[in-house]
Amino acid sequence: MADKFTKMMEGELKDLYRYAYYRLGDKQDAEDVIQDLYLSMYTICKTEKRIDNLKNYIYRALSINCTLLLRRRTQSRVVRIEDIEQMNIMDMEPKNLEEEFKLINILLDSIPYEQSEIIRLHIHGNRSFVEIADILGIPVTTAKSRFKYGIEKLKKGLVKANVL
C-alpha cells in the first residue's frame, strides 16, 4: 500500500500543491501542509491494509489540514457581495500571483463555504465532481449544484461591481 501511495503522491503533487497554495495563500504553508500530509498518510498507508479510494482520501485529508491551519491562523474574514461592489475596478485586475490569490480569495469568501470549497477542489485541485462528492461525503448532484450556485453568485457580484 505504501508503494501505491508514493506513486500516487508523485503524480498528484502538482495539483495537491496548487490546491493547498490557493487555500492558504502562502508558499511555505502549502509546502508544510503537503509535507505533513505526506508523512501522516505514509504512516497510515503502511499500517492500513486497504483504503478504497486513496486519491480522494488524500484530498479529503488535505482539505481538512488546510482548514485546520486557517482556523489556527485567524478567524476567517467574511466578505459580503456588497463589499465587492465598492471595490475599484483597478483592484480587480491582479498584477501578480499574490494579488491574483488575494482577489480569488476575496471573491470566494463572499459565497458560502460549502460552495467555495467545491469551487476550490474543482478548479485548483483539478478534481471531478464525482471525486469531490466522495471527498466531501455528499451526493454528486449536490456537488454540482453547489458549484453552479457558487459560480452564479460570483458572477452576480462581479456584474454588480461592473467587472463583467
Phi, psi and omega in degrees: 000323182295323178294318178298319179297313182299316179296318180295318180297318179299319180288331184259356188306317181298313180292321178298315180296315181300316179299312181296319180297315180289335175285320189260332178076013182217127183301313182295317178298318179297315179297319180296316181295319178296317179298313178299318178300313181301313182296313181292320180290323178298318178296316179298315183293333177286331183262328180280140178277329185205131169237122188305307181232093186300318182298313180293324177300318180292317179295323178296316178297319179295318178300315179295315181297320178296316179299316179297318178296318179296321178294321179292323184297300178197171173292142178298138178274124180268129179242126180270155178301327178299327178292325179295323180300328183276354180288145175289141180303326179295333177290342184270003180249101182293141180259343177205179184299322180294317178293322178299316178302313181298317179297314180299317180292324176299314180295315181291330177288347181276353180242164181302146182305319182301326179279317182294325180295321178292320177297316179298313180297322183286315185272307184277326180271351178058038181260145176282167179293327177296315178295318179299316179301318179292318180299315185269353179069039179233163176293152180300320180297325178293317178300315181295317182291322177295321176297312182300311181294324178296314179296319178299318179293321177296315179299317179301316179295321179290325177293316178299329179274006181059032177267326177252000000 
